[in-house]
């Protein structure tokens, strides 16, 4: 029975009842046994007690009667009363004893403890007791009389004493016997008690071993379980109190008995406000669904739990949705004693679900749900519009249904097993933007883009698929049109699957970088490898801004590396075309436009603009300098020319006139130097400066420069020292004119900026220079020096280290620029170091070319023959007239130039005929005197000297006309334009040579001399 009892408390109760019943039964049986044994002992004790009392009373009565023989005095009244009391008690004892003895005789009280000796003694004692009682009664009667009879009393006393004397010994003997028997009975009782105790202990042990020990174990287990349950209940109570969910305890009638703080926070009602009331009467509103309330009521009345969503209203009037879970609470017998409800606030979830339902119904894309077998179980209104079917017609269809008439993009049949929904059902892998064709209800083919995602249960098992379907028929057609436009626009395109990294590039994308499309890995890492590292941060910033929806589109200009290693500038622009439910970008596409030429043009324009701005500023300063530099010598030229012109004939001073002429000539030379510098810088900037590569004697060159520049240093009162540090090659391969120009500029500049001290020029040969053997010219001065900032601007065109030096020292600021560029054109460079206030050192490094096998000579020794030849040349007499016997036709529209040039030509021995323009000259040389006529005679003149810029007919037209008419004589051009293209134009028009304006007499005579005559004859 214990094992079958399921409730452990009831089991313990039953065990306890059984144990108590067994102990009670054992106790009752032992009590009966002990009662039967102790009853005899009680009898013995009574008899012994009566005997003792009778002896005592008998002795006292005997003593009293002995003392009171006659009760006739008044004083004996109290003694008589005491005697009467004693006698009455004795009689009572005897009566009791007799009754006891009679009962002993019957064996009812002392049954089981009787003995033969006691029975005999009792029989012997009975008559004496009866006699004593009779005597005592008679004495008692006498004691009540006013005058007792003494004789009767004596007789009675004697009888009483006699009975007592016989009775008391027997009583003592009986007491002895009873005492002996009682001691035996006590021993038997003790043994019985020990046996009963042993039996009880044995029973208790058996019960403890067979019953109480399993029960104790069960109790211990129950205690442990209860302790654990108590701890768990404590934790649960704490959790329930602290949980954000509302917890309600109600009685069997549904009235609230307790709520937690979550309920107070959710509803705004305290426990005191809802205790004793049903939750529905407090929380339900007119918006609460009546069907839900009825279902909940029915379930609770039936003793079942209820789970559902309920709309309640809080104390402040706010409506909120809860997930309500009500479960009945029962006692051990299964009777319902109350209910427990847990309310979870699901308002955001319900609102979100409603929102999603609204979106589900309102979205333009079709949303279709399929179960585990692929059957459509739900769809939105957009699906009906896209497929042209009602919801009932769509429900139950599968991707295998032949009524879809599905086709691939290439037009072939599309099996249902390959449908994205079926693939997702099999693999769980989502599919994005899979395009295929289906048949619309009206028979048209519609192109749809399908994206799928698996639905899963709590265990992660696939329970179905959600498919998003977009009608891309129009987009597909638009895409085809755009593709044609893109091909026509020569654009590179990219389509990027952001999740996988796959990118689809068109052919033009690869071709603009010099790749064959087959060489391009269709992955985003291809693009990442090609982006210029310097551009990557800006590109990624712009791209991430768009991917994270901070900008509406992506656009960035950056460089991509071409296959040949060069960089192409592209305009990279695009936009995300697909996003996931969480807004994460899934797919993007865009274009690449090659803007390399535009970038180069933009850079060129910026550089040109910058250069133009710099040049404009520099040239403005340069024009100011040039104005000063040109006006200064022009002022002297015009002024001293005026002085000569104003000299009256009668007061003409030849010495003063010669001095004025030298001043005019000096300033004219300075003005010509400025003009030459301008022409040189123009040639260099235009890239039209010609450099010769001929054998050059560096010793002679140094000597000539020394002779030329020493005049300037002496005129300024400073020293000029040429220091030859090493032997020099006898000859080098270079351009002596440009070397001379470089050194003249450097030394002249040093002299100009030095006011005290002098200029030292160190010359050396360095065969181990890093760029090959070279001559090193160090020009050191003790002038004003320069700061580092001034040195940075030193070699810029139209600039000086400090513009204030223009006002202080003069100069155009072109010399150093020309010198450095000429030096670089020769393959060398110019270095500079300077200390403000102490001076500067300019170092010109000029390559010598290959000097292997060339003799190295001491500069001083090698310069001696040069000095001697120069001295001899000064002392020699000039040759006769270099142009003697020549007939020259001279066309020039400027009267002053006619007079000057004609003077030089006639002085050199030529016969000169002047013409105002080319037309007059041509007419003079034809037989008809018109431009159309033939030439008169090839020997009409030996030379035609013509200015190239004239009215009526310029020199170019004259030269071409003469050549066309067959003129084979020499034609020499006079031009103020000394640029290479001007010279080439002169030669191409038919001229044999040219002379630049302003005219240098020696140069003019050299180009006009007859062929075969020496240059030395021009010196005259």
Beta strands, then each sheet from edge to edge (+ up, - down):
strand 1: 246-251
strand 2: 256-259
strand 3: 306-313
strand 4: 319-330
strand 5: 336-345
strand 6: 366-371
strand 7: 376-379
strand 8: 431-439
strand 9: 445-456
strand 10: 462-471
strand 11: 492-497
strand 12: 503-505
strand 13: 554-561
strand 14: 567-579
strand 15: 585-594
strand 16: 694-696
strand 17: 719-724
strand 18: 728-729
strand 19: 732-734
strand 20: 758-766
strand 21: 774-781
strand 22: 829-835
strand 23: 839-847
strand 24: 856-857
strand 25: 887-891
strand 26: 911-915
strand 27: 943-947
strand 28: 970-975
strand 29: 993-996
sheet 1: 2+ 1- 5+ 4- 3+
sheet 2: 7+ 6- 10+ 9- 8+
sheet 3: 12+ 11- 15+ 14- 13+
sheet 4: 16+ 19-
sheet 5: 17+ 20+ 21- 23+ 22-
sheet 6: 18+ 24-
sheet 7: 26+ 25+ 27+ 28+ 29+
end
